[in-house]
C-alpha cells in the first residue's frame, strides 16, 4: 500500500469522560462520544500503555517462542517474547531488547519493524509494535534474568518458521502477537512479498502517529 488506511482526521469529539476503575496496569473509563451526525454514544474504554513484541528468527529460519500462562483466558500459550510499555520514557526498541533479554535470554544485533496493530480497537486503546530481531546471540548463564510470576521458569522453543506458520493456519496457536508476527515474518523471510520497516518508522498510537 502507498497510502495510509487510517483516517486520523475522523477522530470524534469526546463530550465527557468518567473514570471507572484504576488498576495496576490499565484504567477503565466511560466516554460519551459525539459522532458528528446528531448522535452521541456511550463507550467503555480500557486505557492501555501499549506493548512491544519480538519475532526473533535465527539463521536457520527458526522462530523463538516462549510458553506463558495467560490467566484471563486460562491457558498457557506459545507466543513471542513481549512486554508492556510501562516504564515512563523508555524507548520502544529499548523495551523490546529488554524483553528479549529477560524472557528469552537472547540479544539481537539487527532490528526492524514488522507490524503495528491495535489489538482490540472496539474496547481498548492498546497499540502493539512487533519487531523482527535477527543476529541473535544467547546470554551467558551468569547474566540471565530471573523472572517473577508467570515469567518465572518459562519454557522456550525454537520452531521452524514454515512449521509455525502452518500451526497458525491450523488453529494451533492463539496468541494474537504470535499470529500476526509469524505471518508477517513468513511474508518477509519466506515469501519475499514485503520488507520490514526501519525501527524509527512512525507508529500510530491512540489516533496520533509517534516515533
C-alpha positions as CSV (number, residue, x, y, z in Angstrom):
1,X,0.0,0.0,0.0
2,X,1.2,3.5,-0.7
3,X,-1.4,5.3,1.3
4,X,-2.4,5.0,5.0
5,X,-5.8,3.4,5.5
6,X,-6.2,5.1,8.9
7,X,-8.0,8.4,8.7
8,X,-6.8,10.3,11.8
9,X,-8.9,13.3,10.7
10,X,-12.0,11.3,11.6
11,X,-11.5,11.4,15.3
12,X,-14.8,12.2,17.1
13,X,-15.2,14.7,19.9
14,X,-15.4,13.3,23.4
15,X,-18.2,15.1,25.2
16,X,-17.3,13.7,28.7
17,X,-15.0,11.1,30.2
18,X,-15.7,9.4,33.5
19,X,-13.1,7.3,35.3
20,X,-14.5,3.9,36.4
21,X,-11.5,1.9,37.6
22,X,-7.8,2.4,38.3
23,X,-5.8,-0.7,38.0
24,X,-2.2,-1.9,38.4
25,X,-1.6,-1.9,34.6
26,X,-4.6,-0.2,33.0
27,X,-7.5,2.0,33.8
28,X,-11.2,1.9,32.6
29,X,-13.2,5.0,31.7
30,X,-16.6,5.7,30.2
31,X,-16.7,8.2,27.3
32,X,-19.7,10.0,25.8
33,X,-18.7,10.5,22.1
34,X,-20.3,12.9,19.6
35,X,-20.4,11.0,16.3
36,X,-20.9,14.3,14.4
37,X,-24.3,13.4,12.8
38,X,-26.5,14.2,15.7
39,X,-25.8,11.0,17.7
40,X,-24.0,10.6,20.9
41,X,-22.9,7.2,22.2
42,X,-21.5,5.9,25.5
43,X,-18.4,3.7,25.3
44,X,-16.3,2.0,27.9
45,X,-12.6,2.2,27.2
46,X,-9.7,0.2,28.6
47,X,-6.7,2.7,28.7
48,X,-3.6,0.6,27.9
49,X,0.0,1.7,28.0
50,X,0.9,-0.2,24.8
51,X,3.3,-3.1,24.2
52,X,6.1,-4.5,22.1
53,X,6.7,-8.0,20.8
54,X,9.7,-9.6,19.3
55,X,9.7,-12.1,16.5
56,X,13.2,-13.5,16.9
57,X,14.4,-15.6,13.8
58,X,17.7,-17.3,13.6
59,X,19.9,-18.1,10.6
60,X,18.1,-21.4,10.1
61,X,14.7,-19.6,9.9
62,X,13.5,-20.8,13.2
63,X,11.3,-18.6,15.5
64,X,11.9,-18.3,19.2
65,X,8.7,-18.8,21.3
66,X,8.0,-18.7,25.0
67,X,5.4,-20.7,26.9
68,X,3.5,-18.3,29.2
69,X,0.4,-18.7,31.3
70,X,-2.3,-16.1,30.5
71,X,-4.8,-16.0,33.3
72,X,-7.7,-14.1,31.6
73,X,-8.1,-17.0,29.1
74,X,-7.0,-19.7,31.5
75,X,-4.4,-21.1,29.1
76,X,-0.6,-21.4,28.6
77,X,0.2,-20.0,25.1
78,X,3.2,-20.3,22.8
79,X,4.0,-16.7,21.9
80,X,6.8,-14.3,21.0
81,X,8.6,-12.5,23.9
82,X,6.6,-9.4,24.6
83,X,6.0,-6.8,27.3
84,X,4.2,-3.7,28.3
85,X,5.4,-0.1,27.7
86,X,5.0,0.6,31.4
87,X,8.4,2.2,32.1
88,X,8.0,6.0,31.7
89,X,10.2,7.4,29.0
90,X,11.5,4.0,27.8
91,X,12.1,3.9,24.0
92,X,10.0,1.0,22.5
93,X,13.1,-0.5,20.8
94,X,14.9,-0.5,24.2
95,X,11.8,-2.1,25.7
96,X,11.9,-4.8,23.0
97,X,15.6,-5.5,23.6
98,X,15.0,-5.7,27.3
99,X,12.1,-8.2,26.9
100,X,14.1,-10.4,24.6
101,X,16.9,-10.5,27.2
102,X,14.6,-11.0,30.2
103,X,12.1,-13.5,28.8
104,X,14.3,-15.5,26.3
105,X,17.9,-14.8,27.3
106,X,18.9,-13.6,23.9
107,X,20.3,-10.4,22.4
108,X,19.9,-9.2,18.8
109,X,22.1,-7.1,16.6
110,X,19.7,-6.5,13.8
111,X,16.2,-4.9,14.4
112,X,13.4,-3.8,12.1
113,X,9.6,-3.3,12.4
114,X,7.2,-6.0,11.2
115,X,3.7,-4.9,12.3
116,X,1.9,-2.2,14.2
117,X,-1.6,-3.0,15.4
118,X,-4.5,-2.1,17.6
119,X,-5.2,-5.4,19.2
120,X,-8.7,-4.7,20.5
121,X,-9.9,-1.4,18.9
122,X,-13.5,-1.9,20.0
123,X,-12.7,-1.7,23.7
124,X,-9.1,-1.0,24.4
125,X,-6.5,1.7,23.4
126,X,-3.8,-1.0,23.3
127,X,-1.3,-0.5,20.4
128,X,1.4,-3.0,19.8
129,X,4.6,-2.8,17.7
130,X,6.1,-6.1,16.6
131,X,9.8,-6.1,15.8
132,X,11.8,-8.6,13.7
133,X,15.0,-9.5,15.5
134,X,18.0,-11.2,13.8
135,X,21.7,-11.7,14.6
136,X,20.8,-13.5,17.8
137,X,23.3,-14.4,20.5
138,X,22.4,-16.2,23.8
139,X,23.0,-14.5,27.1
140,X,25.6,-16.2,29.3
141,X,24.2,-18.3,32.1
142,X,25.6,-16.0,34.8
143,X,23.9,-12.9,33.2
144,X,20.4,-14.4,32.7
145,X,17.4,-12.6,34.2
146,X,15.3,-14.4,36.8
147,X,11.6,-13.8,36.1
148,X,8.8,-13.3,38.5
149,X,5.2,-14.5,38.5
150,X,4.1,-16.1,35.2
151,X,7.5,-15.3,33.7
152,X,9.4,-17.5,36.2
153,X,10.8,-20.6,34.6
154,X,9.1,-20.1,31.3
155,X,9.9,-22.7,28.6
156,X,11.4,-21.6,25.3
157,X,11.4,-23.3,22.0
158,X,12.8,-22.8,18.5
159,X,10.3,-23.8,15.8
160,X,10.9,-23.6,12.0
161,X,9.1,-20.6,10.6
162,X,7.3,-22.7,7.9
163,X,6.1,-25.2,10.6
164,X,4.8,-22.5,13.0
165,X,3.1,-20.7,10.1
166,X,1.2,-23.9,9.3
167,X,0.4,-24.1,13.0
168,X,-1.2,-20.7,12.9
169,X,-3.4,-21.6,10.0
170,X,-4.3,-24.9,11.6
171,X,-5.6,-23.1,14.7
172,X,-2.8,-24.4,16.9
173,X,-1.5,-21.0,18.1
174,X,-3.8,-18.4,19.7
175,X,-1.6,-15.5,20.8
176,X,-2.5,-12.5,18.7
177,X,1.1,-11.2,18.7
178,X,2.3,-14.6,17.6
179,X,-0.3,-15.0,14.8
180,X,0.4,-11.5,13.4
181,X,4.2,-11.7,13.9
182,X,4.6,-15.2,12.4
183,X,2.5,-14.5,9.3
184,X,4.4,-11.2,8.8
185,X,7.8,-12.8,9.3
186,X,6.9,-15.5,6.8
187,X,5.8,-12.9,4.3
188,X,9.2,-11.2,4.6
189,X,11.6,-14.1,5.0
190,X,9.9,-17.0,3.1
191,X,7.7,-15.4,0.5
192,X,9.7,-12.2,0.0
193,X,6.5,-10.2,-0.7
194,X,7.3,-7.4,1.6
195,X,10.1,-5.8,3.6
196,X,10.3,-4.8,7.3
197,X,10.4,-1.1,8.1
198,X,13.2,0.8,9.9
199,X,13.0,0.9,13.7
200,X,12.4,4.7,13.7
201,X,9.2,4.4,11.5
202,X,6.2,6.4,12.7
203,X,3.8,4.4,14.9
204,X,0.1,5.3,15.1
205,X,-0.9,5.1,18.8
206,X,-4.4,6.2,20.0
207,X,-5.0,8.3,16.9
208,X,-1.6,10.1,16.8
209,X,1.5,8.9,15.0
210,X,4.7,8.8,17.0
211,X,8.2,7.5,16.5
